């Protein structure tokens, strides 16, 4: 009992120390997972639970590695299943060896219940098939077929409850039988199973008498690109290859509002081959002024806006990667950025001008400016995250903590001004380079 209490104290103490460090460094996510993982593992090692620490390490260290190192979820998750399956297999075997037959005083025996090998085999099998499919070793891999076989898992679990507790190896055989049936259906009778297939859609709206436009884009997956149309007849034209659903609507007569929304299918990011093949090619007329609002939660999006008459630009970022190339000189652009995740890079052309207002709580925001640009950065509220500026920026006004105003030399006499106002930063990074 004393050892258990000491182990609990060690775990709690390490968590408090870790939270204190995270508070100073502002590395809450995914740092909190590492802190919890370290604290729990040290406590388990003190108790002598060496093997049991490995699943904890896979989860609490693996997920931060995926986030920070840019590893692929479609590879990590199957590997996690394989790892958990191997560890469960070894752990169950080790525990079963320690099982004994207890002999009572009256000579009767009481058999202990064995740990089954069913679930370790299922984890190993599903993880292996999933990984090979995502790596392209299984032709025409159909991830939806795997998901649709969940009733087979129920049958196997029921058989395991009835017979698997009598022997570790009976559970293994039940698991292998279920995997064999599943593989047989997937590879020999795919016509019996549902498929996850890419769909294609095309949308367009004629230019007609349109004098201005507002384009609202909501993107979540795949490789996406927005550029100026090379034709004079259409206001907007889009071709999408996608999983999930897409909606397109146009309102207004001369001043038009266009909405294009892409909603990804659940968990498609875990199934690499199909997920990576999703695309969106969107063209917008350069003949009229247009304001663009982008809501981005995933995928890679390239905004080639150099040849557009850009009347306004607004970002709502929660995930994914977006690069926006802004128009050439002489455009005094107004842009609002609200970011909670993902990476957004704004590339400004020589002699470009604009006013950018920023609210950021996560992710990375980069302003890529020309060497000759005249820039002012004002931070109004700073409670977390980092603002990174080049060495030639000079602080002209000071505020509380890391708040204030910074300018490039000669800003007051500049002609094409770039003004970046950080209304609030509570996390993430804002960089000017």
C-alpha positions as CSV (number, residue, x, y, z in Angstrom):
1,X,0.0,0.0,0.0
2,X,2.9,2.3,0.8
3,X,4.5,1.7,-2.6
4,X,1.2,2.4,-4.4
5,X,0.9,5.7,-2.5
6,X,4.4,6.7,-3.3
7,X,3.9,5.9,-7.0
8,X,0.8,8.1,-7.0
9,X,2.7,10.9,-5.4
10,X,5.5,10.6,-8.0
11,X,2.9,10.7,-10.9
12,X,1.1,13.7,-9.4
13,X,4.3,15.6,-8.7
14,X,5.6,15.1,-12.2
15,X,2.3,16.3,-13.7
16,X,2.5,19.5,-11.5
17,X,6.1,20.1,-12.5
18,X,5.2,19.6,-16.2
19,X,2.2,21.9,-16.1
20,X,4.5,24.6,-14.5
21,X,7.0,24.2,-17.4
22,X,4.3,24.3,-20.0
23,X,2.9,27.5,-18.4
24,X,6.3,29.2,-18.8
25,X,7.0,27.9,-22.3
26,X,3.4,28.2,-23.6
27,X,3.7,24.7,-25.1
28,X,0.4,23.3,-24.0
29,X,-0.4,21.3,-27.1
30,X,0.8,18.7,-27.6
31,X,3.1,19.2,-24.6
32,X,0.4,18.2,-22.1
33,X,0.3,14.7,-23.6
34,X,4.0,14.3,-23.2
35,X,3.8,15.5,-19.5
36,X,1.0,13.0,-18.7
37,X,2.8,10.2,-20.5
38,X,6.1,10.8,-18.7
39,X,4.3,11.1,-15.3
40,X,2.2,7.9,-15.8
41,X,5.1,5.9,-17.1
42,X,7.5,6.8,-14.3
43,X,4.8,5.8,-11.8
44,X,4.3,2.5,-13.5
45,X,8.0,1.8,-13.6
46,X,8.2,2.5,-9.9
47,X,5.4,-0.2,-9.4
48,X,7.4,-2.6,-11.6
49,X,4.9,-2.6,-14.4
50,X,7.6,-2.4,-17.1
51,X,5.7,-4.0,-20.1
52,X,2.5,-2.0,-19.4
53,X,4.4,1.3,-20.1
54,X,4.8,0.5,-23.8
55,X,1.2,1.1,-24.8
56,X,1.2,4.4,-22.8
57,X,4.4,5.5,-24.6
58,X,2.9,4.6,-28.0
59,X,-0.1,6.8,-27.4
60,X,1.2,9.7,-25.3
61,X,4.5,10.1,-27.3
62,X,3.2,8.9,-30.7
63,X,0.5,11.5,-31.1
64,X,2.8,14.5,-30.3
65,X,5.3,13.0,-32.7
66,X,2.7,12.9,-35.4
67,X,1.7,16.6,-34.7
68,X,5.2,18.1,-34.3
69,X,7.2,16.1,-36.8
70,X,4.5,16.1,-39.5
71,X,4.1,12.4,-39.6
72,X,1.2,10.8,-41.4
73,X,-1.9,9.7,-39.5
74,X,-2.6,7.2,-42.2
75,X,0.7,5.4,-41.3
76,X,0.8,6.1,-37.5
77,X,-2.7,4.8,-36.6
78,X,-2.2,1.3,-38.3
79,X,1.2,1.1,-36.7
80,X,-0.4,2.0,-33.4
81,X,-2.8,-0.9,-33.8
82,X,0.0,-3.3,-34.7
83,X,2.1,-2.1,-31.7
84,X,-0.8,-2.5,-29.3
85,X,-1.6,-5.9,-30.7
86,X,2.0,-7.2,-30.2
87,X,2.2,-5.8,-26.7
88,X,-1.2,-7.3,-25.8
89,X,-0.1,-10.6,-27.2
90,X,3.1,-10.7,-25.2
91,X,1.4,-9.4,-22.0
92,X,-1.4,-11.9,-22.2
93,X,1.0,-14.8,-22.7
94,X,3.2,-13.6,-19.8
95,X,0.1,-13.3,-17.5
96,X,-1.2,-16.7,-18.5
97,X,2.1,-18.4,-17.7
98,X,1.7,-17.1,-14.1
99,X,-1.8,-18.6,-13.9
100,X,-1.9,-21.6,-11.7
101,X,-4.4,-24.2,-10.5
102,X,-5.3,-23.4,-6.9
103,X,-5.9,-26.5,-4.7
104,X,-8.3,-25.9,-1.8
105,X,-7.9,-27.7,1.6
106,X,-10.6,-30.2,0.6
107,X,-8.7,-31.2,-2.5
108,X,-11.0,-29.4,-5.0
109,X,-9.4,-27.3,-7.7
110,X,-10.4,-23.9,-9.0
111,X,-9.3,-23.0,-12.5
112,X,-8.3,-19.4,-13.2
113,X,-9.8,-17.6,-16.3
114,X,-7.2,-17.2,-19.1
115,X,-6.6,-14.0,-20.9
116,X,-7.7,-14.5,-24.5
117,X,-5.6,-14.0,-27.6
118,X,-8.6,-12.8,-29.6
119,X,-8.2,-9.1,-29.4
120,X,-4.4,-9.0,-29.8
121,X,-4.8,-11.0,-33.0
122,X,-7.6,-8.7,-34.3
123,X,-5.5,-5.6,-33.6
124,X,-2.5,-7.1,-35.4
125,X,-4.5,-8.3,-38.4
126,X,-6.5,-5.1,-38.9
127,X,-3.5,-2.9,-38.4
128,X,-1.4,-4.9,-40.9
129,X,-4.1,-4.9,-43.6
130,X,-4.8,-1.2,-43.1
131,X,-1.1,-0.3,-43.3
132,X,-0.4,-2.4,-46.4
133,X,-3.5,-0.8,-48.1
134,X,-2.4,2.7,-47.2
135,X,1.1,2.0,-48.5
136,X,-0.3,0.8,-51.8
137,X,0.7,-2.9,-51.5
138,X,-3.0,-3.9,-51.8
139,X,-4.4,-3.0,-55.1
140,X,-7.8,-1.2,-55.1
141,X,-7.7,-1.0,-51.3
142,X,-11.2,-0.4,-50.1
143,X,-11.1,1.0,-46.5
144,X,-14.9,1.3,-46.3
145,X,-15.1,-2.5,-46.8
146,X,-13.1,-3.0,-43.5
147,X,-15.5,-0.7,-41.6
148,X,-18.6,-2.4,-43.0
149,X,-17.4,-5.8,-41.6
150,X,-18.1,-4.7,-38.0
151,X,-20.8,-7.3,-37.5
152,X,-18.2,-10.0,-38.1
153,X,-16.3,-8.4,-35.2
154,X,-19.3,-8.9,-32.9
155,X,-19.6,-12.5,-33.9
156,X,-15.9,-13.1,-33.1
157,X,-16.3,-11.2,-29.8
158,X,-19.2,-13.4,-28.8
159,X,-17.4,-16.6,-29.6
160,X,-14.4,-15.3,-27.6
161,X,-16.6,-14.8,-24.6
162,X,-18.0,-18.3,-24.9
163,X,-14.8,-20.2,-25.6
164,X,-11.8,-17.9,-25.6
165,X,-11.5,-17.6,-21.8
166,X,-10.8,-21.4,-21.6
167,X,-7.5,-21.1,-23.4
168,X,-5.4,-18.4,-24.8
169,X,-4.9,-20.3,-28.0
170,X,-8.6,-20.8,-28.6
171,X,-9.0,-17.0,-28.6
172,X,-6.1,-16.8,-31.1
173,X,-7.8,-19.3,-33.4
174,X,-11.1,-17.4,-33.2
175,X,-9.3,-14.2,-34.1
176,X,-7.5,-15.8,-37.1
177,X,-10.8,-17.3,-38.3
178,X,-12.5,-13.9,-38.2
179,X,-9.6,-12.3,-40.1
180,X,-9.6,-15.1,-42.7
181,X,-13.3,-14.6,-43.3
182,X,-12.8,-10.8,-43.6
183,X,-9.9,-11.2,-45.9
184,X,-11.8,-13.6,-48.1
185,X,-14.7,-11.2,-48.4
186,X,-12.4,-8.2,-49.1
187,X,-10.2,-9.9,-51.7
188,X,-12.5,-12.4,-53.4
189,X,-16.0,-10.9,-53.0
190,X,-15.6,-7.1,-53.1
191,X,-18.9,-6.9,-54.9
192,X,-20.6,-7.8,-51.7
193,X,-19.2,-4.9,-49.8
194,X,-19.7,-1.1,-50.0
195,X,-17.0,1.0,-51.6
196,X,-15.5,4.3,-50.8
197,X,-15.1,6.0,-54.2
198,X,-14.1,9.4,-55.3
199,X,-16.8,11.6,-56.9
200,X,-16.4,14.4,-59.4
201,X,-18.5,17.5,-59.7
202,X,-18.3,20.6,-61.9
203,X,-20.0,24.0,-61.1
204,X,-20.1,27.3,-63.0
205,X,-21.8,30.6,-63.1
206,X,-21.9,32.9,-66.1
207,X,-20.4,36.4,-65.7
208,X,-23.4,38.1,-67.4
209,X,-24.2,41.5,-65.9
210,X,-22.3,40.9,-62.7
211,X,-20.5,44.0,-61.3
212,X,-19.0,42.5,-58.1
213,X,-18.8,39.2,-56.3
214,X,-18.3,37.7,-52.9
215,X,-16.8,34.2,-52.9
216,X,-17.2,32.1,-49.7
217,X,-15.0,28.9,-49.8
218,X,-15.1,26.2,-47.2
219,X,-12.4,23.6,-47.8
220,X,-11.5,20.6,-45.6
221,X,-9.5,18.0,-47.6
222,X,-7.2,17.4,-50.6
223,X,-5.2,19.5,-52.9
224,X,-7.0,22.8,-53.7
225,X,-6.2,25.7,-56.0
226,X,-7.9,29.1,-56.7
227,X,-6.7,31.1,-59.7
228,X,-7.9,33.7,-62.1
229,X,-10.1,32.3,-64.9
230,X,-8.6,32.3,-68.4
231,X,-11.9,32.8,-70.1
232,X,-14.3,35.8,-70.3
233,X,-17.7,34.1,-70.1
234,X,-17.8,32.7,-66.6
235,X,-17.8,34.4,-63.2
236,X,-16.7,31.2,-61.5
237,X,-15.9,27.7,-62.6
238,X,-14.9,24.8,-60.3
239,X,-14.0,21.1,-60.7
240,X,-13.8,19.0,-57.6
241,X,-12.8,15.4,-57.0
242,X,-13.9,14.5,-53.5
243,X,-15.1,12.2,-50.8
244,X,-18.1,13.3,-48.6
245,X,-20.2,16.1,-50.1
246,X,-20.0,19.4,-51.9
247,X,-22.6,22.2,-52.2
248,X,-22.6,25.2,-54.6
249,X,-25.0,28.1,-54.6
250,X,-25.2,31.6,-56.1
251,X,-27.4,34.5,-54.9
252,X,-27.9,38.1,-56.2
253,X,-28.2,39.7,-59.7
254,X,-25.4,42.2,-60.2
255,X,-23.7,41.8,-56.8
256,X,-23.4,38.1,-56.4
257,X,-22.6,35.9,-53.4
258,X,-21.1,32.5,-54.3
259,X,-20.8,29.7,-51.8
260,X,-18.8,26.6,-52.4
261,X,-18.5,24.1,-49.4
262,X,-16.6,20.9,-49.3
263,X,-17.5,18.5,-46.4
264,X,-15.1,15.6,-46.0
265,X,-16.3,12.1,-45.2
266,X,-15.5,11.0,-41.6
267,X,-12.0,9.8,-40.9
268,X,-11.0,9.8,-44.5
269,X,-7.6,11.3,-43.5
270,X,-6.7,7.8,-42.1
271,X,-7.1,6.2,-45.6
272,X,-4.2,7.6,-47.6
273,X,-4.7,6.6,-51.2
274,X,-8.2,8.1,-51.6
275,X,-7.6,11.0,-49.2
276,X,-4.6,12.3,-51.2
277,X,-6.4,12.1,-54.5
278,X,-9.1,14.7,-53.6
279,X,-8.7,18.0,-55.6
280,X,-10.5,21.3,-56.2
281,X,-9.7,23.5,-59.1
282,X,-11.5,26.8,-58.8
283,X,-11.3,29.7,-61.2
284,X,-12.7,33.2,-60.6
285,X,-13.1,36.0,-63.1
286,X,-10.6,38.9,-63.1
287,X,-13.0,41.2,-64.9
288,X,-14.8,42.4,-61.7
289,X,-13.8,43.2,-58.1
290,X,-14.2,40.2,-55.8
291,X,-14.0,39.6,-52.1
292,X,-12.9,36.2,-50.9
293,X,-13.6,34.5,-47.6
294,X,-11.8,31.2,-47.0
295,X,-12.7,28.7,-44.2
296,X,-10.0,26.1,-44.1
297,X,-9.9,23.0,-41.8
298,X,-7.6,20.7,-43.7
299,X,-5.8,19.9,-47.0
300,X,-3.4,22.0,-48.9
301,X,-4.7,25.1,-50.6
302,X,-3.0,27.4,-53.0
303,X,-4.5,30.9,-53.6
304,X,-3.1,32.4,-56.8
305,X,-4.6,35.9,-56.4
306,X,-2.1,37.9,-58.4
307,X,-4.3,38.6,-61.4
308,X,-7.6,39.1,-59.6
309,X,-9.3,42.4,-58.6
310,X,-9.2,41.6,-55.0
311,X,-11.7,43.7,-53.0
312,X,-11.2,41.9,-49.7
313,X,-9.7,38.8,-48.1
314,X,-10.8,37.0,-45.0
315,X,-9.4,33.8,-43.5
316,X,-10.8,31.4,-40.9
317,X,-8.1,28.8,-40.3
318,X,-8.5,25.8,-38.1
319,X,-6.3,23.3,-39.9
320,X,-4.5,22.5,-43.1
321,X,-1.9,24.5,-45.1
322,X,-2.8,27.6,-47.1
323,X,-0.5,29.8,-49.2
324,X,-1.9,33.0,-50.6
325,X,-0.1,35.0,-53.3
326,X,-1.5,38.5,-53.2
327,X,-1.9,40.9,-56.2
328,X,0.8,43.2,-57.5
329,X,1.6,46.8,-56.7
330,X,-1.0,49.4,-56.1
331,X,-3.6,47.3,-54.3
332,X,-4.5,48.6,-50.9
333,X,-6.0,45.4,-49.5
334,X,-7.9,44.9,-46.3
335,X,-7.7,41.4,-44.8
336,X,-9.0,39.8,-41.6
337,X,-7.4,36.7,-40.2
338,X,-8.9,34.5,-37.5
339,X,-6.7,31.4,-36.9
340,X,-6.9,28.6,-34.4
341,X,-4.8,26.0,-36.2
342,X,-3.0,25.1,-39.4
343,X,-0.4,27.0,-41.4
344,X,-1.1,30.2,-43.3
345,X,1.5,31.9,-45.5
346,X,0.8,35.2,-47.1
347,X,3.1,36.2,-49.9
348,X,3.2,39.9,-50.8
349,X,4.4,41.2,-54.1
350,X,6.9,44.1,-54.5
351,X,5.2,47.5,-53.7
352,X,2.1,45.8,-52.4
353,X,0.1,47.6,-49.7
354,X,-2.5,46.3,-47.3
355,X,-4.0,46.3,-43.8
356,X,-4.1,42.9,-42.0
357,X,-5.9,42.4,-38.7
358,X,-5.0,39.2,-36.9
359,X,-6.7,37.1,-34.1
360,X,-4.7,33.9,-33.5
361,X,-4.8,31.2,-30.8
362,X,-3.0,28.4,-32.6
363,X,-1.1,27.4,-35.7
364,X,1.5,29.4,-37.7
365,X,0.9,32.6,-39.6
366,X,3.7,33.8,-41.9
367,X,3.9,37.1,-43.8
368,X,6.5,36.7,-46.6
369,X,7.4,40.2,-47.6
370,X,9.9,41.7,-50.2
371,X,13.1,43.1,-48.9
372,X,12.1,46.6,-49.8
373,X,8.7,46.4,-48.1
374,X,7.6,49.2,-45.7
375,X,5.9,47.4,-42.7
376,X,4.4,48.2,-39.4
377,X,3.5,45.5,-36.8
378,X,1.3,46.4,-33.8
379,X,0.6,43.9,-31.1
380,X,-2.4,45.0,-29.0
381,X,-3.0,42.0,-26.8
382,X,-0.4,39.2,-26.1
383,X,-1.2,36.4,-23.7
384,X,0.6,33.5,-25.4
385,X,2.4,32.4,-28.5
386,X,5.2,34.2,-30.3
387,X,5.6,37.2,-32.6
388,X,8.8,36.9,-34.7
389,X,10.2,39.9,-36.6
390,X,13.3,40.5,-38.6
391,X,16.3,42.2,-36.9
392,X,15.8,45.5,-38.9
393,X,12.4,46.2,-37.3
394,X,12.6,49.0,-34.7
395,X,10.2,49.3,-31.8
396,X,8.6,52.7,-31.8
397,X,6.0,52.2,-29.1
398,X,6.1,50.0,-26.0
399,X,3.2,48.4,-24.2
400,X,2.6,45.8,-21.5
401,X,4.8,42.7,-21.7
402,X,5.3,41.9,-25.4
403,X,2.9,44.4,-26.8
404,X,3.9,47.5,-28.8
405,X,4.6,48.8,-32.3
406,X,7.5,47.8,-34.5
407,X,8.4,49.4,-37.9
408,X,10.9,49.0,-40.7
409,X,13.3,52.0,-41.1
410,X,11.7,54.8,-43.1
411,X,8.1,53.7,-42.4
412,X,6.8,57.2,-41.9
413,X,8.0,58.3,-45.3
414,X,6.9,55.1,-47.1
415,X,4.4,55.1,-50.0
416,X,3.1,51.5,-50.1
417,X,2.5,50.6,-46.5
418,X,1.9,47.1,-45.1
419,X,0.1,47.3,-41.7
420,X,-0.2,44.2,-39.6
421,X,-2.3,44.6,-36.4
422,X,-2.4,41.7,-34.0
423,X,-5.6,42.3,-32.1
424,X,-5.0,39.3,-29.9
425,X,-2.5,36.4,-29.8
426,X,-3.1,33.7,-27.2
427,X,-1.2,30.9,-28.9
428,X,0.6,30.0,-32.1
429,X,3.2,32.0,-34.0
430,X,3.1,35.1,-36.1
431,X,6.2,35.6,-38.2
432,X,7.3,38.3,-40.7
433,X,10.2,37.3,-42.9
